[in-house]
């Protein structure tokens, strides 16, 4: 599903990634752990095509994503979902409208996008919150809405950067269980940066980073 080889990244004179290689199998839940500053989020952003490496390669489903001619925004919209620590929902839109946005960008018909968004919100226990704005929802509900948005285009890969870092322990636990439910029911592959030891220990595989490399 995902093969990264020799990923290097520096910001100015500061080397952040020093030759990271990894493979992720289809249907895996992989946790990336390590102290702050280890390079976890930088790696995640490169794997997710949000940033480019200084050296190295990334393949997703046999697509060399940093090759010349690759339409990264289009590829990202269709194949990759993102969940961040802060939900980044647009405050003026309802939950269902927020979830629909990536589908509309991809050219999906509005009714089809809305039906799929409602279907996902129902799967995530949010059907009765579909028409609520983010300010009318709890933190856990907002984050689950962000997960639904990440899934709307049925991506092969979902990347999450500290997705439970802004939640209380119960909502964090619920979110972690949700990822495994989605893996089982929808077959998604997850790569998740987390400081949550309990969740990292639940993952299919745990990768430890230190000083810009996987140890």
C-alpha positions, 0 to 999 in steps of 0.5 A: 500500500505504501513504500517510503525509501530514504526520506530526508528533510531539512529546514534550513540547516536543521535536519529533521528526517535523516533517511526514513524507510518504511512499508505499510500493508493494506488494512494495517493500523500503524502507530508512529510514536516518539518524543516531540521533535523526533520528526513524526509529523514531518514524516506524516506530512510527506507520506501524505503528500502535504510536503515534499522530501529533499531526498527519497521516494514515496509510493502509494499503490505503485504510484510514485507520488513525487514524480514529475507530472503527478497531479498531487492535489487530485491524487490526494483528494481521491486517495488520501484522508487526513485527521488532525489534532484540531478538527479544522471544521468550517464553523459556518457550515453544518456537520454534513456540509463539512463532510461533503466538501472533499466530495464536492471538490472531487466533482461528486454530484451534490445529492450523492455527496450528501447521501454519502456524508449522512451515511458516514455520520450515521456510521460514526454515531452522528446522524442526529448531529448532521445539521448542527454547526461545530459550535453546537457539538462536543469535542468528540463529536467534532473530531468524529465529524472530521473523521467522516470528512476524511473518509468521504472519498473512500481513500485507500489511506488515512493519515492522522496526526495526534487525532485524540490529543485534544480530547478527554480520555473517554472521547479519545478511547472512543475515537481509537476504537472507531479507527479499528471499527473502520478498518474492519468494516470499510478496509481503510489503512491508517497511519497515525502519529500519537503520544497515546501509549494505550492506542499505540499498543493497540495498533497492528504495528508501532514504529518508534522515531528518535532524532529523525530516524525509525529506531 
